[in-house]
Every structure is written in C-alpha cells, then in structure tokens.
Amino acid sequence: MSHTPHELHEEFPEHAETITALKTSDAHFARLAEEYHEVNRAIHRSEIRVDTLSEEAEEELRRKRMVLKDEIYAMLSKAG
C-alpha cells in the first residue's frame, strides 16, 4: 500500500509520544484520532483515484480533517 500523507505522527512529530499515550488513556482523544484517521484515509483514497468523490465531497472531508486536526492539536498542547 502507498504511503498515506498527513498521519498524526507526521503532522505533530514533536507530540508523537503524547499521541500514543493519549490514544490509550483518553477515550475522547482516541475517538478523535480514529475519526481523523478515517477522514484522512478517505481523502487519500480520493486523491489517488481509488475512490471517486465529487469535488464538493472531497472539500468537505478536507474541512472536517482540519477541524479534527485543530481539536487534536489543542488537546496535545494541553497534555504536554
């Protein structure tokens, strides 16, 4: 399988340990991370033309990924 860009550990390399720790200790963070992962994969699959999405649908996913990323970053910043 090809490399999927924008994975959380790539987006926040300085928070890699915190991401791993929060995924196991904080259910809300784990849900956000999983949702981010699903949205990110859907975008990537559309970009490489595995799945076909309308331009509007792909843009909506990109907006959703940005909102999730912002929320995840806020939690990472508070955690350490």
C-alpha positions as CSV (number, residue, x, y, z in Angstrom):
1,M,0.0,0.0,0.0
2,S,1.2,3.5,-0.7
3,H,2.2,5.9,2.0
4,T,-0.7,8.0,3.3
5,P,0.3,11.6,4.0
6,H,-0.9,13.7,6.9
7,E,-0.9,10.9,9.5
8,L,-1.0,12.4,13.0
9,H,2.6,11.4,13.9
10,E,3.8,13.2,10.8
11,E,1.7,16.3,11.4
12,F,2.8,16.5,15.0
13,P,6.2,14.7,15.3
14,E,7.1,16.6,18.4
15,H,4.0,15.1,20.1
16,A,4.4,11.5,18.9
17,E,4.8,10.1,22.5
18,T,1.8,12.2,23.7
19,I,-0.3,10.9,20.8
20,T,0.4,7.3,21.7
21,A,-0.2,7.9,25.4
22,L,-3.5,9.8,24.8
23,K,-4.8,7.1,22.4
24,T,-4.7,4.6,25.3
25,S,-5.6,6.9,28.2
26,D,-8.2,9.3,26.9
27,A,-11.3,7.8,25.1
28,H,-12.3,11.2,23.6
29,F,-8.8,11.7,22.1
30,A,-8.8,8.1,20.8
31,R,-12.2,8.7,19.1
32,L,-10.9,12.0,17.5
33,A,-7.7,10.3,16.4
34,E,-9.7,7.4,14.8
35,E,-12.1,9.8,13.1
36,Y,-9.1,11.8,11.8
37,H,-7.5,8.6,10.5
38,E,-10.7,7.6,8.7
39,V,-11.2,11.0,7.1
40,N,-7.5,11.3,6.2
41,R,-7.6,7.9,4.5
42,A,-10.8,8.7,2.6
43,I,-9.1,11.9,1.3
44,H,-6.0,10.0,0.3
45,R,-8.0,7.3,-1.5
46,S,-9.8,10.0,-3.4
47,E,-6.5,11.7,-4.3
48,I,-5.0,8.5,-5.7
49,R,-8.3,7.7,-7.5
50,V,-9.1,4.5,-5.7
51,D,-12.4,6.0,-4.6
52,T,-14.3,8.6,-6.6
53,L,-15.7,11.6,-4.7
54,S,-17.2,14.8,-6.0
55,E,-15.1,17.9,-5.6
56,E,-17.5,19.1,-3.0
57,A,-17.4,15.9,-1.0
58,E,-13.6,15.9,-1.0
59,E,-13.6,19.6,0.1
60,E,-16.0,18.8,2.9
61,L,-13.7,16.0,4.1
62,R,-10.7,18.3,3.9
63,R,-12.6,20.9,6.1
64,K,-13.5,18.1,8.6
65,R,-9.9,16.9,8.7
66,M,-8.8,20.5,9.5
67,V,-11.4,20.8,12.3
68,L,-10.3,17.5,13.8
69,K,-6.6,18.4,13.5
70,D,-7.2,21.7,15.3
71,E,-9.1,19.9,18.1
72,I,-6.4,17.2,18.4
73,Y,-3.7,19.9,18.5
74,A,-5.5,21.7,21.3
75,M,-5.6,18.5,23.3
76,L,-1.9,17.8,22.6
77,S,-0.9,21.3,23.6
78,K,-2.7,21.0,27.0
79,A,-1.2,17.5,27.6
80,G,2.3,18.4,27.3
